[in-house]
Amino acid sequence: MRTSGRRDGYDVVVVGAGIVGLASAWMARRRGLSVAVVERDPRCTGASIRNFGFVTVTGQRAGKTWSRALRSRDLWAELAPQAGIPVVHQGLWVLAQRQAAWEVLEAFSKTSMGEDCELCSPAQIATRAPFLRARDSQGALYSPHELRVESRVAIGQLAGWLAGSCGVEFFFDHEAVGISASGVELTASGGQIDLAAERVVLAPGTHLNGLAKPFLSAYSLGLTQLQMLRVRPRQSYRQTSAVMSDLSLVRYAGYTGLAEHRRLLSQLEAECPASLADGIHLIVVQSQDGSLVVGDSHHNSRQVDPFGQDAVDQRILAHMSEAIELSDYEVVDRWLGWYPVGGPDDALVVAPEPWLRVISVTSGTGASTAFGLAEEVFDQWSS
Ligand SMILES: Cc1cc2nc3c(=O)[nH]c(=O)nc-3n(C[C@H](O)[C@H](O)[C@H](O)COP(=O)(O)OP(=O)(O)OC[C@H]3O[C@@H](n4cnc5c(N)ncnc54)[C@H](O)[C@@H]3O)c2cc1C
């Protein structure tokens, strides 16, 4: 069946069914606008399904990014029950394995971002979070803000809910090949379609050389490549919140903005230079089936490298063993992911035309901030 032809118009056509595109579609529908989403693949297989599904608030850069993450958390909490998406974790434990890390957490807890967080002694951890390796630690910070969904399935569920309950029309397996003030041109195996649109959102993820290139090339964005693992415990193991540790305190801007992180960085440079060179910091989250998603590493490049390195995986797993009470497990999945890096801020919103917005999260914070970011875009975009 040929699908060539011109379709009735939409108020908004969104290109890209990753979390940024879906968040944009939802925000447009909340404003009563008619919306279509175009996705080149049969389903999103980009960064949005490869991450931890972890909406991280504590640790985000002070200011816009932290506020967007907090707002996104609220929006996720509102949407998840409506969309039938289980929230599989609440909160975050940041384990301080070194005295210098504890000093970063103490300093953080005195900032306004730390107000609702708690510093816990090893004895308190043993009671409240027995899955952490408290005995080797200086203590931990508990943040109540975070939540986690299983992104591998949640992104598809979110698209299904937007289509089924919110009236968003989806064009999966259709590539947007042209945009103009009158709409978006799509191609698929069945032919070509022109979607008339008042406004267009481009949320291309890592596809920096496609339609978005003329609008993003000035920012010289690159990509970072991440290695991720799923491990299955062979022993009884239950983790109620996400876990991070010392390496996160020299990576996340909410901590590196504090002078106290410098002493920790010097110590880590001396003790685990290979992990720092691989851009490793530890996040461990648990899924409903008991398996754990563990990561990650960061290697920046101008282009995608299809190959992961076992040595990097082994380093990530070693850091996991130092942070949680899990010794008997098997690795059941490994995958790579990419996201854009290098912009002037954590996210870019380019408005080259009154009818067009190009949105690129350039900091690996899209899972945490997309809803808040999309809400800002539509709040500021008068029709
Ligand atoms: C391994 C990993 C771990 C991460 N961990 C975290 C984390 O802990 N916390 C956090 O907040 N963030 C994290 N991130 C970052 C987060 O996943 C991204 O910021 C976010 O998913 C980006 O969403 P997106 O919609 O912009 O891109 P994507 O998910 O890549 O989606 C873009 C979509 O656009 C489609 N597309 C592009 N061009 C076209 C076209 N011309 N026509 C049709 N469709 C098109 C693509 O096919 C793709 O499906 C992580 C990322 C990775 C890879």
The ligand as a MOL file (V3000), in Angstrom:
LIG
                    3D

  0  0  0     0  0            999 V3000
M  V30 BEGIN CTAB
M  V30 COUNTS 53 58 0 0 0
M  V30 BEGIN ATOM
M  V30 1 C 24.0540 4.5120 28.4340 0
M  V30 2 C 23.4120 5.8170 28.7520 0
M  V30 3 C 23.2220 6.1890 30.0820 0
M  V30 4 C 22.6150 7.3970 30.3970 0
M  V30 5 N 22.3740 7.6990 31.7040 0
M  V30 6 C 21.6480 8.7930 31.9960 0
M  V30 7 C 21.3230 9.1040 33.3420 0
M  V30 8 O 21.7220 8.4010 34.2830 0
M  V30 9 N 20.5810 10.1880 33.5920 0
M  V30 10 C 20.1260 10.9950 32.5820 0
M  V30 11 O 19.4190 11.9490 32.8440 0
M  V30 12 N 20.4360 10.7360 31.2920 0
M  V30 13 C 21.1890 9.6840 30.9840 0
M  V30 14 N 21.5350 9.4340 29.6960 0
M  V30 15 C 21.2160 10.4380 28.6630 0
M  V30 16 C 19.7970 10.3190 28.1380 0
M  V30 17 O 19.5060 8.9690 27.8430 0
M  V30 18 C 19.6720 11.2060 26.9050 0
M  V30 19 O 20.0050 12.5630 27.2630 0
M  V30 20 C 18.2710 11.1860 26.3290 0
M  V30 21 O 17.7930 9.8650 26.1770 0
M  V30 22 C 18.2510 11.8800 24.9810 0
M  V30 23 O 16.9620 11.7410 24.4420 0
M  V30 24 P 16.6610 12.1680 22.9520 0
M  V30 25 O 15.2050 12.0240 22.7570 0
M  V30 26 O 17.2930 13.4980 22.6760 0
M  V30 27 O 17.4980 11.1560 22.0420 0
M  V30 28 P 17.2300 9.6510 21.5770 0
M  V30 29 O 16.7420 8.8040 22.6750 0
M  V30 30 O 18.4850 9.2070 20.9020 0
M  V30 31 O 16.0610 9.7620 20.5140 0
M  V30 32 C 16.2140 10.4590 19.2990 0
M  V30 33 C 15.2830 9.7930 18.2860 0
M  V30 34 O 15.1740 10.6250 17.1290 0
M  V30 35 C 15.0520 9.7650 16.0170 0
M  V30 36 N 15.3840 10.5330 14.8100 0
M  V30 37 C 16.5250 11.2480 14.5850 0
M  V30 38 N 16.4610 11.8380 13.3780 0
M  V30 39 C 15.2700 11.4910 12.8300 0
M  V30 40 C 14.6130 11.7890 11.5770 0
M  V30 41 N 15.2080 12.5630 10.6380 0
M  V30 42 N 13.3860 11.2730 11.3360 0
M  V30 43 C 12.7790 10.4920 12.2650 0
M  V30 44 N 13.3490 10.1680 13.4640 0
M  V30 45 C 14.5700 10.6710 13.7300 0
M  V30 46 C 16.0390 8.6490 16.3290 0
M  V30 47 O 15.7820 7.4920 15.5570 0
M  V30 48 C 15.8040 8.4530 17.8240 0
M  V30 49 O 14.8420 7.4460 18.0950 0
M  V30 50 C 22.1960 8.2650 29.3470 0
M  V30 51 C 22.4090 7.8950 28.0240 0
M  V30 52 C 23.0060 6.7020 27.7170 0
M  V30 53 C 23.2240 6.3220 26.2810 0
M  V30 END ATOM
M  V30 BEGIN BOND
M  V30 1 1 1 2
M  V30 2 1 2 3
M  V30 3 2 2 52
M  V30 4 2 3 4
M  V30 5 1 4 5
M  V30 6 1 4 50
M  V30 7 2 5 6
M  V30 8 1 6 7
M  V30 9 1 6 13
M  V30 10 2 7 8
M  V30 11 1 7 9
M  V30 12 1 9 10
M  V30 13 2 10 11
M  V30 14 1 10 12
M  V30 15 2 12 13
M  V30 16 1 13 14
M  V30 17 1 14 15
M  V30 18 1 14 50
M  V30 19 1 15 16
M  V30 20 1 16 17
M  V30 21 1 16 18
M  V30 22 1 18 19
M  V30 23 1 18 20
M  V30 24 1 20 21
M  V30 25 1 20 22
M  V30 26 1 22 23
M  V30 27 1 23 24
M  V30 28 2 24 25
M  V30 29 1 24 26
M  V30 30 1 24 27
M  V30 31 1 27 28
M  V30 32 2 28 29
M  V30 33 1 28 30
M  V30 34 1 28 31
M  V30 35 1 31 32
M  V30 36 1 32 33
M  V30 37 1 33 34
M  V30 38 1 33 48
M  V30 39 1 34 35
M  V30 40 1 35 36
M  V30 41 1 35 46
M  V30 42 1 36 37
M  V30 43 1 36 45
M  V30 44 2 37 38
M  V30 45 1 38 39
M  V30 46 1 39 40
M  V30 47 2 39 45
M  V30 48 1 40 41
M  V30 49 2 40 42
M  V30 50 1 42 43
M  V30 51 2 43 44
M  V30 52 1 44 45
M  V30 53 1 46 47
M  V30 54 1 46 48
M  V30 55 1 48 49
M  V30 56 2 50 51
M  V30 57 1 51 52
M  V30 58 1 52 53
M  V30 END BOND
M  V30 END CTAB
M  END
